[in-house]
């Protein structure tokens, strides 16, 4: 893959594209609120009732684990989504390709292979993947990132970073071949560890050199600037097949919706600029919403499904507004 192929020509703006807003099912996986998880049927109905264009299912229990979704279930999901007028644009893998243990990497590749097959059966265009996903653990019903991330940092401290990068590259080459065999594109999300920035993702794409590995861009707080967003879209915009957004929202006294800081997560300020830049290059894919942290109420307790529903409705209205305004002149 040459530099000419991976660096977009931003000298001309493309015609504005039609962006869609999707719901990532981790929002209702039962990790973040007091009540039990929603079933896949309930997730599809929520997406329809709220007005989303499609659903990205998490390919793990209790949702779209390939071991649980047999041929009849897969057909039922596709049929129900069609009845509701919803698309199934992507599936989410939650994989880790950076373990020093070959048994771990082979198990992850086997999982991804089965998720690729499931994505194809559901009619998805892409399987969203990570370079190295530490995972989540549960304590007294609370999901948390802290324990697996600490284990990640402490468990293999003596393994050089380049060695683990090479493990990832080898896995991605094999996974990309699997994806190509089934007409699926892998969408690599920028996420720590090892692929925390869009530049990291671009480096992995260059090294893997496969048309079946692209990018899913998720704007992290550390890259939340207009300059970085513009550079990112100019550089990797043509390689992006999926976008994600998250956070928490509130309705202001004037009726407008704004992003607010959430528990352990700072405010993202420039989603509007990101959407404007996507419109400029003619992006026509999905912007998928995920609520992916503990819902904490005003008393410091684990929040409710009602709270997550409210956030999901606000997030959809917020993004719909940005998409609608994307081609209007910017207010300085």
C-alpha positions in Angstrom: 0.0 0.0 0.0 1.7 3.2 -1.1 1.4 6.7 0.4 -0.6 7.7 -2.7 -3.2 5.2 -1.9 -3.5 6.0 1.8 -3.4 9.8 1.7 -6.6 11.4 0.5 -6.6 14.3 -1.9 -8.4 17.0 -0.1 -8.0 19.7 -2.8 -11.7 19.3 -3.9 -14.7 18.8 -1.7 -17.0 16.0 -2.6 -20.8 16.4 -2.8 -22.4 16.1 0.6 -23.4 12.5 1.4 -26.4 11.2 3.3 -25.2 10.0 6.7 -27.2 7.6 8.8 -27.4 7.2 12.6 -27.3 3.7 14.1 -27.6 2.1 17.6 -24.8 0.0 18.9 -26.3 -2.7 21.1 -23.7 -2.5 23.9 -26.0 0.3 25.1 -28.5 -2.3 26.2 -26.1 -5.2 27.0 -26.9 -5.0 30.7 -23.5 -3.7 31.6 -24.3 -0.2 32.6 -27.7 -0.1 34.4 -29.6 -1.9 37.2 -32.1 -3.8 35.1 -31.5 -6.9 33.0 -30.2 -6.6 29.5 -32.6 -6.1 26.5 -33.1 -9.0 24.1 -32.2 -8.7 20.5 -35.9 -8.3 19.7 -36.2 -5.5 22.3 -33.0 -3.8 20.9 -34.5 -3.7 17.4 -37.8 -2.4 18.7 -36.0 0.3 20.7 -34.1 1.4 17.6 -37.3 1.6 15.6 -39.3 3.4 18.3 -36.5 6.0 18.8 -35.9 6.5 15.0 -32.5 5.0 14.3 -31.6 3.9 10.8 -30.0 0.6 11.9 -28.4 -1.5 14.6 -24.9 -2.7 15.2 -25.1 -5.8 17.4 -22.4 -6.7 19.8 -21.1 -10.2 18.8 -21.0 -11.5 22.4 -23.5 -12.7 25.0 -26.2 -11.9 25.6 -26.6 -10.5 22.1 -25.0 -11.8 18.9 -22.6 -14.5 20.0 -22.2 -16.7 17.0 -22.4 -19.8 19.2 -25.9 -18.8 20.3 -27.3 -17.5 17.0 -28.0 -20.5 14.9 -29.3 -20.4 11.3 -32.9 -19.9 12.3 -32.1 -17.1 14.8 -30.0 -15.3 12.1 -32.9 -15.4 9.7 -35.2 -14.2 12.4 -33.0 -11.2 13.2 -32.7 -10.3 9.5 -36.5 -10.7 8.9 -37.4 -8.7 12.0 -35.0 -5.9 11.1 -36.5 -5.8 7.6 -40.1 -5.7 9.0 -39.0 -2.7 11.1 -37.3 -1.0 8.3 -33.9 -1.2 10.0 -30.5 -1.9 8.5 -27.8 -4.1 10.1 -24.7 -2.2 8.8 -22.1 -3.7 11.1 -21.3 -6.3 13.8 -18.8 -5.7 16.7 -16.0 -8.2 17.5 -14.3 -7.1 20.8 -11.1 -9.0 19.9 -7.5 -8.9 21.2 -4.8 -9.7 18.7 -1.8 -8.7 20.9 -1.5 -11.6 23.4 2.0 -13.1 23.5 0.4 -16.5 23.8 -0.2 -18.2 20.5 -3.2 -20.1 22.0 -4.8 -16.8 22.9 -4.3 -15.3 19.4 -5.6 -18.5 17.7 -8.7 -18.5 19.9 -9.3 -14.8 19.0 -8.9 -15.6 15.3 -11.3 -18.4 15.5 -13.8 -16.1 17.3 -13.4 -13.4 14.6 -13.8 -16.0 11.8 -17.1 -17.0 13.3 -18.2 -13.4 13.7 -17.3 -12.7 10.1 -19.6 -15.6 9.0 -22.3 -14.2 11.2 -21.9 -10.7 9.8 -22.2 -12.2 6.3 -25.4 -14.1 7.3 -26.9 -10.9 8.7 -26.1 -8.9 5.6 -23.7 -6.6 7.4 -21.1 -4.7 5.4 -18.4 -4.7 8.1 -17.1 -6.3 11.3 -15.8 -3.7 13.7 -12.5 -4.9 15.3 -9.9 -3.7 17.8 -6.2 -4.2 17.7 -6.1 -5.2 21.4 -9.2 -5.0 23.5 -8.6 -5.6 27.2 -12.3 -6.3 27.9 -14.5 -5.6 30.9 -15.1 -7.3 34.3 -18.0 -7.3 36.7 -18.1 -6.6 40.5 -21.4 -6.7 42.3 -23.2 -6.2 39.0 -21.1 -3.2 38.0 -19.1 -3.5 34.7 -15.7 -1.8 34.8 -12.7 -1.2 32.6 -10.3 -0.7 35.5 -9.4 -4.3 36.3 -8.7 -5.6 32.7 -6.7 -2.5 31.9 -4.6 -2.9 34.9 -4.1 -6.5 34.1 -3.1 -5.5 30.6 -0.5 -3.1 31.9 0.9 -5.4 34.5 0.6 -8.8 32.9 3.1 -8.7 30.1 5.3 -5.7 31.0 8.4 -7.5 29.6 7.1 -8.0 26.1 8.4 -5.2 23.8 5.8 -3.1 22.0 7.1 -3.9 18.5 6.8 -7.7 19.2 3.1 -7.3 20.1 2.6 -5.1 17.1 3.9 -7.8 14.9 1.5 -10.3 16.6 -1.4 -7.9 15.7 -0.3 -7.5 12.1 0.0 -11.2 11.5 -3.5 -11.7 13.0 -5.0 -8.9 10.9 -3.5 -10.3 7.7 -5.1 -13.6 8.4 -8.4 -12.1 9.6 -8.5 -9.8 6.5 -8.3 -12.9 4.2 -11.1 -14.5 6.1 -13.2 -11.3 5.7 -12.5 -11.1 2.0 -13.7 -14.7 1.6 -17.1 -13.7 2.9 -17.4 -10.3 1.4 -16.9 -8.4 4.7 -14.7 -5.5 5.5 -13.0 -5.3 8.9 -13.4 -1.8 10.4 -10.4 -1.1 12.8 -11.5 1.2 15.6 -8.9 3.6 17.1 -8.8 2.5 20.7 -6.2 2.0 23.4 -4.0 0.1 23.9 -1.7 0.1 20.8 -4.2 1.7 18.4 -5.4 4.7 20.3 -5.2 7.2 17.5 -6.2 7.3 13.8 -2.5 7.5 13.0 -2.0 4.1 14.7 -4.8 2.7 12.6 -3.3 4.0 9.5 0.0 2.5 10.3 -1.7 -0.9 10.8 -3.5 -0.6 7.5 -0.2 0.1 5.7 1.5 -2.9 7.3 -1.4 -5.3 6.6 -2.0 -4.0 3.1 -5.4 -5.5 2.5 -8.5 -4.0 0.8 -10.6 -5.9 3.5 -9.2 -3.8 6.4 -10.5 -0.3 6.8 -11.1 2.1 9.7 -13.8 3.0 12.2 -13.1 6.4 13.7 -14.2 7.2 17.2 -13.3 10.7 18.4 -11.4 10.4 21.7 -11.0 13.3 24.1 -7.2 13.5 23.4 -7.9 14.2 19.7 -10.9 16.5 20.2 -9.7 19.5 18.3 -10.8 21.0 15.0 -7.3 20.8 13.6 -6.9 17.1 14.4 -10.3 16.3 13.0 -9.7 18.0 9.8 -6.3 16.3 9.4 -7.8 13.0 10.2 -10.7 13.3 7.7 -8.3 14.6 5.0 -6.0 11.7 5.6 -8.2 8.7 6.4 -11.6 9.8 5.4 -11.7 7.7 2.3 -10.7 4.6 4.5 -13.5 5.1 7.1 -16.4 2.8 6.7 -17.9 3.5 10.1 -18.0 6.1 12.9 -18.9 5.9 16.5 -19.9 8.5 19.1 -20.6 8.4 22.8 -20.8 10.5 26.0 -23.7 12.0 27.9 -26.1 14.8 26.9 -28.5 17.3 28.4 -31.2 19.6 27.0 -30.4 23.3 27.6 -33.1 25.9 28.6 -33.3 27.0 24.9 -34.2 23.5 23.8 -30.8 22.7 22.3 -28.9 19.6 23.2 -25.3 19.7 24.4 -22.6 17.1 25.3 -21.7 17.1 29.0 -18.9 15.4 31.0 -19.9 12.0 32.3 -18.5 9.8 35.0 -14.8 9.5 34.3 -15.2 10.8 30.8 -14.6 14.4 29.7 -16.8 16.4 27.3 -16.3 16.1 23.6 -16.5 19.6 22.1 -16.2 19.1 18.3 -18.7 16.5 17.1 -20.2 19.2 15.0 -17.0 19.8 13.2 -16.5 16.1 12.6 -19.9 15.8 11.0 -19.2 18.9 8.8 -16.0 17.4 7.7 -17.7 14.1 6.9 -20.3 15.9 4.8 -17.5 17.7 3.0 -16.0 14.5 1.8 -19.3 12.9 0.9 -19.5 10.3 3.6 -22.7 8.2 3.3 -22.2 5.6 6.0 -23.2 5.2 9.6 -22.6 7.2 12.8 -23.3 4.7 15.5 -24.3 5.7 19.1 -23.0 3.8 22.1 -23.6 4.2 25.8 -20.5 2.4 27.1 -19.9 3.5 30.7 -21.7 3.1 34.0 -24.9 5.2 34.3 -24.3 6.9 37.6 -27.2 8.8 39.2 -27.0 11.9 41.4 -26.4 9.8 44.5 -23.5 7.8 43.0 -25.6 4.7 42.5 -25.8 2.6 39.3 -28.5 4.2 37.2 -31.5 2.9 35.5 -32.6 1.7 32.1 -34.8 4.8 31.9 -31.7 7.0 32.3 -30.0 5.1 29.4 -33.1 5.4 27.3 -33.2 9.1 27.9 -29.5 9.5 26.9 -30.1 7.4 23.8 -33.0 9.6 22.7 -31.0 12.8 23.3 -27.9 11.3 21.5 -30.0 10.5 18.4 -31.7 13.9 18.3 -28.3 15.6 18.8 -26.6 13.7 16.0 -29.6 14.1 13.7 -29.3 17.9 14.2 -25.6 17.9 13.4 -26.2 15.9 10.2 -29.1 18.3 9.2 -26.9 21.3 9.8 -23.7 19.8 8.3 -23.9 21.9 5.1 -24.8 25.2 6.6 -22.1 27.9 6.9 -20.2 27.6 10.1 -20.9 30.2 12.8 -17.7 31.9 13.8 
